[in-house]
Amino acid sequence: MGGMGKLLITAGIILVIAGVIFTVGEKFGLGRLPGDISIKRENFSFHFPIVTSIVVSIILTIILNIFFRR
């Protein structure tokens, strides 16, 4: 059970860091990049940040590769 606890703590820390990045990133335009899909109607709005997701994925891949190289 100790391994499961460590996994949950690690996952929680990663989610907190991701939340902080997205909260701070909004101030710099993250989430409203060109290429993000945004549809607004009278009673409906839909936003899918596809380009933002790609950028965040690339940045996280680079960071994780730096820290976890073998």
Secondary structure, DSSP 8 states (H G I E B T S, - for coil): -HHHHHHHHHHHHHHHHHHHHHHHHHHTTTT--TT-EEEE-SS-EEEE-HHHHHHHHHHHHHHHHHHT--
